Amino acid sequence: MAMARIIRPLRRALISSSKSVTQKNPNPFNLQSPISILTTRSYISEMRKSAFEGNILRLLRSEIEYELEHFTPKEPVVEYDSFFVEERPGEQWIRLKKKFGEKEEIKIEVTMFDGSIPVEKSPDGIRIGQEVELHITLIVNISKGKGSDVLEFVCSAWPESVEIVNVLLHGKDGRPDQLYMGPKFKDLDDELQKSLYEFLETRGIDDDLAIFVHEYMKNKDKTEFIQWMGTVKSFIEQK
């Protein structure tokens, strides 16, 4: 009984002390609540995202400024020789069209730069001008009135020359008239090759055209690049 009288007051004192401590400091181990942790993580994530986006925007602005300082976009021409030039911003090709003679219609699809080859060094080991020659593909379609077959020339346009790669004949629906597509152009007789080059040259598809499309695509390539960077910058700037 004496022991019980001693324990009861001691227990009441301990309980009272515990309540007092809890009331003064409800989180004695200083632990963060789940909501507080999530808020902190979200804040850090937003800070990182803002830093990344800020860096991207800085680089884009710098690149746009550099390009505009070193390149002045030219207004696209709408005619070359007797060809009409069609271009739509954002597309990776242009179209040239013309009529030849009484019946012929000539359409040329011109890609942007789609390849390159290294420039050979001169005998003294020095390269003159650019280190690579850029390549453009020309798809030349020649028809003779509505409903006629289409004679197609697949050509490579180098900076100063046009090279025939293949010659095909399509039906009016755009499909080959025969399963046999013809031999490779380089396998043809030399005289026949020469005659086909002359056939194109009389229609304005020659080395001068190659020079024109290369100059045109240099301007288009830079213009599209600057436009693309501006579009990306505008997207990232959106909140």
C-alpha positions as CSV (number, residue, x, y, z in Angstrom):
1,M,0.0,0.0,0.0
2,A,2.8,2.4,0.8
3,M,4.4,1.6,-2.5
4,A,1.1,2.3,-4.3
5,R,0.8,5.7,-2.6
6,I,4.3,6.5,-3.9
7,I,3.7,5.3,-7.5
8,R,0.4,7.1,-8.1
9,P,1.6,10.6,-7.5
10,L,4.7,9.9,-9.6
11,R,2.6,8.6,-12.5
12,R,0.4,11.7,-12.3
13,A,3.5,13.9,-12.4
14,L,4.9,12.1,-15.5
15,I,1.6,12.4,-17.3
16,S,1.3,16.1,-16.5
17,S,4.9,16.7,-17.6
18,S,4.3,14.9,-20.9
19,K,1.2,16.9,-21.6
20,S,3.1,20.1,-20.9
21,V,5.9,19.2,-23.3
22,T,3.5,18.2,-26.0
23,Q,1.5,21.4,-25.7
24,K,4.7,23.5,-25.9
25,N,6.2,21.5,-28.8
26,P,3.7,19.3,-30.7
27,N,6.5,18.1,-33.0
28,P,9.4,17.4,-30.5
29,F,11.6,15.8,-33.2
30,N,11.1,18.8,-35.6
31,L,9.8,16.6,-38.5
32,Q,8.3,18.2,-41.6
33,S,4.8,17.4,-42.4
34,P,4.1,15.6,-45.8
35,I,2.4,18.7,-47.2
36,S,5.5,20.8,-46.3
37,I,7.8,18.3,-47.9
38,L,5.7,18.3,-51.1
39,T,5.7,22.1,-51.2
40,T,9.4,22.3,-50.8
41,R,10.0,19.7,-53.6
42,S,7.6,21.5,-55.9
43,Y,9.4,24.8,-55.3
44,I,12.8,23.2,-56.0
45,S,11.4,21.6,-59.2
46,E,9.9,24.9,-60.4
47,M,13.3,26.7,-59.7
48,R,15.1,24.1,-61.7
49,K,12.6,24.3,-64.5
50,S,12.9,28.0,-64.6
51,A,16.7,27.9,-64.7
52,F,16.7,25.4,-67.5
53,E,14.1,27.4,-69.5
54,G,16.0,30.6,-68.8
55,N,19.2,29.1,-70.2
56,I,17.5,27.8,-73.3
57,L,15.9,31.2,-73.9
58,R,19.3,32.9,-73.4
59,L,20.9,30.6,-76.0
60,L,18.1,31.1,-78.5
61,R,18.2,34.9,-78.2
62,S,21.9,34.8,-78.6
63,E,21.8,32.6,-81.7
64,I,19.0,34.6,-83.3
65,E,20.9,37.8,-82.7
66,Y,24.1,36.3,-84.2
67,E,22.3,35.1,-87.3
68,L,20.6,38.4,-87.9
69,E,23.9,40.2,-87.5
70,H,25.6,38.0,-90.0
71,F,22.8,37.4,-92.4
72,T,20.2,39.6,-94.0
73,P,17.2,37.7,-95.3
74,K,16.3,38.4,-98.9
75,E,12.8,38.6,-100.3
76,P,12.1,35.3,-102.2
77,V,12.1,35.8,-106.0
78,V,9.0,34.7,-107.8
79,E,10.6,34.3,-111.2
80,Y,13.8,32.9,-112.6
81,D,14.4,33.0,-116.3
82,S,11.1,31.8,-117.7
83,F,10.2,29.7,-114.6
84,F,7.6,30.8,-112.0
85,V,8.9,30.0,-108.5
86,E,6.5,28.8,-105.8
87,E,7.4,28.7,-102.2
88,R,5.6,28.2,-98.9
89,P,7.3,29.2,-95.7
90,G,8.0,26.1,-93.5
91,E,8.2,23.7,-96.4
92,Q,11.5,22.0,-97.3
93,W,11.2,22.4,-101.0
94,I,10.2,24.9,-103.7
95,R,8.5,24.4,-107.1
96,L,9.4,25.8,-110.5
97,K,7.0,25.8,-113.4
98,K,7.0,26.8,-117.0
99,K,5.5,26.1,-120.4
100,F,7.8,25.1,-123.3
101,G,6.7,25.2,-126.9
102,E,3.0,24.7,-127.6
103,K,2.2,21.7,-125.4
104,E,5.0,21.0,-122.9
105,E,4.6,21.7,-119.2
106,I,7.6,21.5,-117.0
107,K,7.5,21.2,-113.3
108,I,10.5,21.0,-111.0
109,E,10.5,20.0,-107.4
110,V,13.6,21.4,-105.6
111,T,14.6,20.1,-102.2
112,M,16.5,22.1,-99.6
113,F,20.1,20.9,-99.0
114,D,19.8,17.1,-98.5
115,G,23.4,16.0,-98.6
116,S,27.0,16.9,-99.1
117,I,30.4,15.6,-100.2
118,P,33.9,16.8,-99.1
119,V,35.7,19.1,-101.4
120,E,39.0,17.7,-102.7
121,K,42.1,19.5,-101.8
122,S,44.2,21.2,-104.4
123,P,47.6,19.7,-105.3
124,D,49.3,21.9,-102.7
125,G,46.9,20.6,-100.0
126,I,44.8,23.7,-99.6
127,R,41.0,23.8,-99.9
128,I,39.6,26.8,-101.7
129,G,36.2,28.0,-100.4
130,Q,33.9,25.7,-98.4
131,E,35.1,22.3,-97.2
132,V,32.0,20.5,-98.5
133,E,29.8,20.8,-101.6
134,L,26.1,20.8,-100.7
135,H,23.6,18.7,-102.7
136,I,20.1,19.5,-103.8
137,T,17.7,17.1,-105.5
138,L,15.7,18.1,-108.6
139,I,12.7,16.1,-109.7
140,V,12.0,17.3,-113.3
141,N,8.6,16.3,-114.7
142,I,7.9,17.0,-118.4
143,S,4.4,16.4,-119.9
144,K,2.8,17.1,-123.2
145,G,-0.7,18.3,-122.4
146,K,-3.5,16.9,-120.3
147,G,-3.6,13.2,-120.0
148,S,-0.1,12.6,-121.4
149,D,2.6,10.5,-120.0
150,V,5.3,12.2,-117.9
151,L,9.0,12.0,-118.6
152,E,10.8,12.4,-115.3
153,F,14.4,13.2,-114.7
154,V,15.9,12.7,-111.2
155,C,18.9,15.1,-111.0
156,S,21.5,16.2,-108.5
157,A,22.1,20.0,-108.4
158,W,25.6,20.7,-107.2
159,P,26.8,24.3,-106.6
160,E,27.7,24.9,-110.3
161,S,26.3,21.9,-112.2
162,V,23.3,19.6,-112.8
163,E,23.9,15.9,-113.0
164,I,21.2,13.5,-114.3
165,V,20.8,10.5,-112.0
166,N,17.9,8.6,-113.6
167,V,15.3,8.9,-116.3
168,L,11.8,7.5,-115.8
169,L,8.5,7.4,-117.7
170,H,5.3,7.7,-115.8
171,G,1.7,7.3,-116.8
172,K,-0.8,10.1,-116.5
173,D,-1.7,8.8,-113.1
174,G,1.8,9.2,-111.9
175,R,2.6,5.5,-111.9
176,P,5.3,3.9,-114.1
177,D,4.0,2.7,-117.5
178,Q,6.0,-0.5,-117.1
179,L,7.5,-2.4,-114.2
180,Y,10.9,-2.0,-115.9
181,M,12.2,1.3,-114.7
182,G,15.0,1.6,-117.2
183,P,18.8,1.4,-116.8
184,K,20.9,3.6,-114.6
185,F,21.7,6.8,-116.4
186,K,25.5,6.2,-116.2
187,D,25.0,2.9,-118.0
188,L,23.6,4.6,-121.1
189,D,25.6,5.2,-124.2
190,D,27.7,8.4,-123.9
191,E,26.1,10.0,-126.9
192,L,22.7,9.3,-125.5
193,Q,23.7,10.8,-122.2
194,K,24.9,13.9,-124.0
195,S,21.7,14.2,-126.0
196,L,19.6,14.0,-122.8
197,Y,21.6,16.7,-121.2
198,E,21.0,18.9,-124.3
199,F,17.3,18.0,-124.1
200,L,17.2,19.5,-120.6
201,E,19.5,22.4,-121.4
202,T,17.2,23.6,-124.2
203,R,14.4,23.8,-121.5
204,G,16.4,25.9,-119.1
205,I,17.5,23.0,-116.8
206,D,21.3,23.6,-116.8
207,D,24.2,24.7,-114.7
208,D,22.8,28.2,-114.3
209,L,19.7,26.7,-112.8
210,A,21.9,24.8,-110.3
211,I,23.6,28.1,-109.3
212,F,20.2,29.8,-108.9
213,V,18.7,27.1,-106.7
214,H,21.8,26.9,-104.4
215,E,21.7,30.7,-103.8
216,Y,17.9,30.5,-103.3
217,M,18.2,27.6,-100.8
218,K,21.0,29.3,-98.9
219,N,18.6,32.2,-98.2
220,K,15.7,29.8,-97.5
221,D,17.8,27.6,-95.2
222,K,18.8,30.6,-93.0
223,T,15.4,32.2,-93.0
224,E,13.7,28.9,-92.0
225,F,16.3,28.4,-89.2
226,I,15.8,31.8,-87.7
227,Q,12.0,31.4,-88.0
228,W,12.3,28.0,-86.3
229,M,14.3,29.4,-83.4
230,G,11.8,32.2,-83.0
231,T,8.9,29.7,-82.8
232,V,10.7,27.6,-80.2
233,K,11.5,30.7,-78.2
234,S,7.9,31.9,-78.2
235,F,6.6,28.5,-77.1
236,I,9.0,28.3,-74.1
237,E,8.1,31.9,-73.1
238,Q,4.5,30.9,-72.8
239,K,3.3,30.6,-69.2
